[in-house]
């Protein structure tokens, strides 16, 4: 399901009825927050929320165990919940162009992670846990 550039400000709750949804792209809208019900999308494998107005993510994002590709670039995120470390199938994570200063230590749990894009954030230094992942073969985009 793709909904691009429609000016949506709130997450469409009707999506939660789509229990077998695997692909969701709500790119280039004006979504400000995600409801905790996000965790109900248990079959989701691809989630693209880039170019919105997100400032935070619900803890329930970690319930999206099957997500392999998560794009949260170009939002206003200042933090990422620790529950991101529960997304064990995650292979590609794009957090570029946000307002992040750190990454939760739980990101070290993401053994399937192949690519992490964290460029254009508010880093003072690159977090040690991210450096550790890079030394283990992760493609790190700064």
N, C-alpha and C positions, 0 to 999 in steps of 0.2 A: 504494500500500500504506500503510495507516494502522494504527498500533498505539499507542493512547493509554492512559495511566494504568494500565499493567500491572506496574509495579515492576521493569521490566527493568534490570539493572545492567550488562550487557555487550551490545555490539552483536551482534545475531543474524547469525552468519556465513553462514547459509543464504541471506541476502539477496544475497550476491555471485554466486549462481548465476542471478539474475534479470537477465540481461544487457540486456534491453530495458526495464527499469524506468524510468519517467519521473517518477513521483511517490512520494516517500517521506516520511512523517510519523511520527516516533517521539516525539511530544510528551508531556510530563508523565510521564516515567519516571525512572529513577535512573542513567542511563548516565554513566559517569565518564570514559571515553576512547573515541576512535574508532580503529580499526585502520588501518594504512597501506593496507590493501586497499580502502579507500574509493575510491581511484582507479579501481578496476575497474568502477564503476558509471558507465560512460562515456556512457550515454544519459540520465542523470538530468537533469531540468529544474527540479524543485522539491524542496527539502530543508528540512524543518522539524524542528529538534532543540531547540526551546525547552522550557524548564522541565525540564532535566536537571541533572546535576552535572558537566558538562564543565569541566575546568581548562585543557586544552590542545587544540589541533587538530593532526592530522598534516600534515606538509608535502604529503602526497598530496592534500589537499583541493583544491589548485590544479589537479589533473588532471581535475576535474569541469568541463570546458570548457563544457558545454551548460547548466549550471545558470543559471536566470534569477532565481529567488527563493530566497534563503537566509535562514532565520530561526534565529539562535543566541541569542535573547534569554533572559534569566533563567537563566543558567548561572553558572559561577564562572571564566570565562575571564579570564586576566590578560594574555595576549598573543595575537596573531593572526599566523600565519606569513606571511612575505613572499610565499609562493606564492599568496596570495589575489589578487594582481595578475595571475595567469594565467587567472582566471575571466572571460574577456573578454565573455561574453554576460550577465553578471550585471546585472540591472536593479534589484532590490530587495534590500537587505542590512540586516538588523535585528540589531544588536549591543547593544541596550539591556539594562540591568539585569545587567551583568557587573562585572568588577573591572579593566577596561582603563584603562591610563594613557596609552597612545599607539596609533596606527594606523600600520601599515607604509607607508613612502613609496610602495611599489608600488601602493597603492590608486589612485594617479593614472593607472594604466594602464587603469582600468575605464571606458572611454569610453561604454559603454552604461548605466552606473549612473544611475538616475533618482531613487532614494530611499535615503538612508542614515540609519538611526535609531541614534544613539549616546547617547541620554539615560540617566541614572542609572548612570554609570560613575565611575571615580576620576580624572577629569580635573583637572589643575592649571590648564591653559589648553587651549583648543580647538587641536588640532594644525594647523599651517600648511597641511599638505597637504590637510586637510579643508576649511579655509577657501577654498583655491584651487578645489576642486571646487564649492563652493557658489557662487562667483563665476561659474562656468561653467554654472550653471543647475540644479545638483543640488538636490533637495529634502532639506534637512538638518534632522533632528529632534533637538533637543538636550534 
